[in-house]
């Protein structure tokens, strides 16, 4: 039975390929960089304050620290706050076939669950994290194949969070089964394209995915029962689980070079390539045509009024890349939303769906860009796939540079200590708490 195979995989702690463990460490640190970069965003502040105010824990062992905040909430509250914070800076990892994101929910949950286990080794934590990525990915495949609506990541990454809680909580196979059923039943079946049409702090539903997933495992460990998860136990879902423990989807996750929806990344990479080859800037450009897939063409079209719209706007991202040559947290927030140079470029940018790019989605994220210069020169990028995934992975120096850009609000010494944990976690004698101490403290200081 599929449920038995999943239980053995999720709860046994058997050996994972070293390549999957290394990728887990990389994605974990990358996600922490995003978490640090998102501390100053309004959505993260609201989520943290809400969790502290309304999600308290009655005993210390049931509480967890909110990442980069220093305050504590219940385990579900801490996971919800950090996942919401990360979800609202769209620079976290993803997996193309899932049409969404795993790390933004399971990484905060890992820290929340692990706080009561200071003896947990870093390698065991990474093994549990890899397991949760694999469970969440297959739940996503099964869900997308069985429903008409395009649901947000929270609807399925909740199952990865639930599996993680069961693993670290010492659950039985039946308790895992109940937890997955609870997580799926209460997971946010929110429609992604509604958020694309009207960008808000809801983003990809991963805050609620983390909340529901943590609650599901904690309830199941106390005897609460749930309806069997259809994405796990339904006969139609079985093919998506047959390669569990054989194919490691975590190794196919992408890392984003820019903190905007990845649907815009192919166009950004295409434009960057043209700029590098032809040495033009915004003053030289008469117009830009972006050909892309349908979902990307539906991104917010105008000058954004808030950071949510900025992160879900392909034209704004293209204009920003043209004017500034980069997109980091400072380019999608605050004064950047009123940048007159970017605003002046927007009317020169047109976006349209192209059938060949739409046919490649969700397995690929393709676009092409045509630039007409003021002197009449026409430059064509050709079909371009977004960088950061297995098709065109970022080099390690790029990953490190991105981490320091995202976490720039942290002192350099603290940033460097967190980055160095990417390698230290692979040592058998390293405790996960060594990393956790670096990220539990508020931004301005380290806890003892």
N, C-alpha and C positions, 0 to 999 in steps of 0.2 A: 504493500500500500504506500501511496505517496506520503501520507502523514507519518508513517513509521520511518521512512527514509529521511524525511525532513527532521524528525526528532533526533535521529542518530547523528545527522550532520550538525544540527544546531547545538546539541547539548553535550556531545561526547568530548569536544576539545581535541579531536585528532589533528594530526599534522597537516598544515597548509603548505603549499609550495612557497619557497622563499621569495619568488618573484611577486606573489600575491601579498605577502607580509610587507615587503619593501614598498609596494604600491600603497598599501594601507597606511604606512607611516607617512608617505609623501602626501597623500590626500588629507590625512589628519592634520598635519602641520599647515598645509595650504588653507584648510578650513579655519584653523585658529587665526591665521592672518586676516581672513575676511571678518571673523568675529571681532577682532580688535579694531579693524577699520570701520566697523558698523556701530561702534559704541556711541558715537556722537549723533547718529541719525535719530530723528524724532521717534520713529517706529520702535527702535530698540529701547529708547528711554521709557516710552509708555509701557512696553511689554515688561520691562524689568520692574518698574514701579508697581504695575498691576500685580505681578507675581508676588512681590514682597507684601503687598497690602492684602491680597485675597487668597494666596496659596501658601499659608504658613504650615509648619509641621509641628506636631505636638511633642515630638521627642527628637534629640539631636541625630539619632541614627536614621530618622526618616527625612532629614533635611539635606540639602546640597547647596553648594555655593553657585551663584550665577556667574558665568564666565566674565572676567574683566570688570567685575562690579564689586565684589567683596561682601555683599549681603547674601543672606541665605533664604531659601524658600523650600517648599516641599520638593521632593524629587520630580514630580510632574511639573510643578511650577517653574523650577530652575531649567528643566529641559525646554519647556514652552518658551520661556523668555529668551534663552540663547538661540533657539532655533528660529524664532521670529526675527531676532536681531540679524542673524546671518542671512536669512531669506530676503531681508530688505536691502542687502547690498549684493547685487546679482553678479558675484564673482566666484561663487562656489562651484564645485565639480558637478559633473552630470554624466549620463550615459545615453547616447543617442537613441537606441531602441525603446528606452523607457519614456522618452519625451519629457524627461525631468531630472530630478536631483535626489540623491540619497544622503550624502554626507551632511547636509545642513540639518538633518533631523537626527541621524544616528550618532554623530560626533558629540553634540550636546548631551544626548542621552547617556553615552558612555561615561562622560565625566560625572553626570548626576548619579548614576548607579554605582560607579566605582569609588565615590568619596567615602563610603562606609567600609571600603576594603583596602586599607593602606598597604596591605601585604601583596596586593595584586601585582604580578610582574608585568613589565611593559609588553613583553612578547605575548603573554596570555591576553592582555587587553587588545593587542593588535589582532590576534587570532579571532577574538570575539567580534571585533569590528569588521574584519573581512567576512565572517559568517553573516553578519547583519546586512552587509552590502549584497551578498548573494541571495539572501532571502527576499530582500526588498526588490531587487531587480526582477526576479522571476514572478513575484506578485504583480509587478507592473506589466510584464509581458502578458500575463493571463488576464489582467483587468482590461487592458487596451484591446485585447482580442475578443472580449466578451460583451462590450458595451458600445453604444453609439457615440455618446458624449466623450470629449477629450477631458479627462479629469485631472485635477492638480496632483502634484507629487504626494501631498499629505494623505491622499486616499490609499496609497499603497506603501509609502515608506513607513507608515505606522506599523506595518507588519514586521519590518526589519527592526524597528525599535522594540516591539514586543518580544521578538526572539532574543534580542540582546539582553533585555531585562530578565528573561527566563534563564538564559545562560549564566549570567552573573548572580542570579538569585537561587541557583540550584534547583530549578523546577524539574518536575517529572515530565515524561512525554505527554501525559494527559493534560497537565497544567499548561504546557506549551500549546497543545491543540486548542484548549479553551482560550488562551491569550490571543492566538492568531484569529480565532473566531470573533472575539470581542473587538479586537483592533479593526478587523475588516468591517464589522457591522456598524461601528461608530465612527469609522474613518470618514473624513470630509469628502464626500462625493461632489466636490465643487467643480464647476465647469471652467476650465482654464481660459477659454476664449472670451468669457465674460470679463475676466480680469484684463485680458489684452485690450479689449475694447474700451475699458474704463480703468486704467491703472490706479491701484490703491495700495495701502499697506498690507492688504491680504496676500499679495504676491502669489506664491505657488502653494499655499496651504500647508507648508511644512511645520509651522508653529503648532498648528492643530494636530498634524501628524505625530509630532513628538509628544504632545500632551496625551493624545488618545493611546499611543503605543505604550508609554510609560504606565498609564493607568491600567491598561489591559493586562500587562504582566503582573503588576502589583495586586490587582483584583484576582487574577487567576491563581496566584500563589496563596491567596487566602480562601480559595474554594469557590470563587464566582465562576459561573459557567457561561459559555457563549455558543451561538449557533455555529456550525462548521463553516469555516472560511471557504467560499466557493472558488476563490482564486488558488486555493490549495487543494481542496478535496473533490471539487467537481470533476467529473470524468473528462470534460472538455479541457480542463486545465492541466491534465496529466502530462501532455507533451512538453510543457514548459519547464517541468521539473526533472525530466529524465537525465539531464546532463549535470545535475547537482553533484558537486565533488569531483567533477571531471573538467568542466569548462569554468574558468574563473573570470566572470564578467567584470570584476573590479579592475582587471588589467586593461579593460577597454574604456574605462572612464576618461573623460577629458578634463583638463585643467584650463580654466579661462584666463586669457591674458588681459581681458578688459572687464570692468564691473558693470556690464550691460547684458541684456538678454542675448544668449548665444545665437539666436536667429539673425542678429545683426552682424555677427563676427565675420562671416565670409565676405560681406561687402566691405567691412573695415580692412580686412587683410588684402582684398583686391585693390582698394584705393591706396593703401600703404605701399603695395608693390609698385603701382603706377607712379606714385610720388618719388619713390626711391630710384626708379629707372629713368625718370624724365625730369626730375628736379624742378617741379613747379610748386607754387603755393596758392593760397586762396585768392590772391589778387589776380592771378592768371586765369581763373576758371570762369567760363561763361555758363556752363551747366553740367550736371552730373545725372546720368541715367543709371538706376540700379535695377537689375533684373534678378528676381529672387523667387522663393517658394511662397505659397499662398499664406501660410501662417506668418511669415516675416513681413509680407506685404500688408498685413493687417495691423502691424504695430502702430503705436500712436504717431500721428503725422505732423503735429505742429510743434511750436516752441513750448516746452514743458513748463508747467506752473509749479511742479514739485518733483522731488527726486524719484518718486515712483514712475511718473510719466517719463522722466529722463532716461530711466533704465529700460523702459519698454518702448523706446522710440528709435527706429532705424534712421530716419532722416537727421534727427538731432545728433546721433552718434556719428554719422558720416560727416556732418558739418563740423562737429567738434574735432574729429580726426584731421580734417582738412586744415582747420585753422590752427590747431595746437600740436598736431602730430602725435598725440597720445590721449589716452582716456584712463584716468585714475579716479579715486574717490572725489578729488577736488573738482573734477570736470562734470560731475552729475549731481552737485549739491550746492546750496548757497548762492554765491554771486554768479556761478557758472550758468545758472538758470536765467540770468539777465544779460548774458554776454552779447553785446551788440554786433560783434563780428560774426558770431555763430548765427544770430538771428538774421543777419543780412544774407547769409549763404543759403538758408533754408528754402527760399522761393526758387532757387536754381536747381533744386534736387527733386527728381521725380522717381517714384518707385512703382514697379508693376510686377505682377505675378508672371512667371514663365513656366510653361508646362513641364519642361525637362527638369527644372529644379524642384518643382512640386512632386514629381514622380520619385525623386530620390529621398524625400522626407518620409519617416523620421531617421532612417539609417544614415543619411548624410545631411549636411547643412551647406548647400551650395548657392552661390550667387555669381553674377558677373557685373562689372561696372564699366560704363563708357563715360569718358570725360572729354568735353569739348572746351578747348582753350580759347581765349579771346582772339587769338590770331587765326582761328579756324581749324587748328590742328585737332584731330580726333584720336583719342587714345583708348584702346580696348584691353581690358584685363584678361579676357578669356575666363572660362569657368574656374572658380576658385572655391576650395573647401576650407571651412574654418579651421584654424590651427588649434593645437592643444590636445587633440585626441590621438589615437594610435596611427591615424593616417599621416599626421604631421605633428609629432609630439614636441613640446617645448623642451629646450635643453635645460640642464640643471641650473646653469647660471641665470637663465630666464626665470625659472621657478623661484630661485632665491631672490632675485631682484623684485619679482612680483610680491613675494611675502613682505619684504621690507617696505615697499610702496604702500601696501594695504595696511600694514601695522605701524605706519609712520608715527602715530600718536604715542607709541610706546618709546621709552628711552632705548637708545641703541644697544646698550648692554643687555637689556631684557629681551629685545628682539633677537639678538644673536644667541642668547641662551635657549630660547624657544626653538629657533631654527636648528641649532646643534642637536636638539633632542631627536630630530629625524633619524640620525644615525645611532644615537645612544640607546634609543628604544629597541634596537635590534640586538643589543647585548643581553645575554641571558640573566645577568645579575642586576639589571636596571629595573627599578620599581616604577610603575606608572605614576605613582604619587610625586615623583621628581618633576614630571611635566605638569601634573595637576597643580602643584604649588605655584608654578610660574603663571598660571592662567586664572587662578581663583581670585587673586588680589585685584583691587581696583586699579585703574589705569595709572595712577600717580605713584603707586608704591608697591612693594612686594611684602607679602605677609611672612611672618617668621615660621 
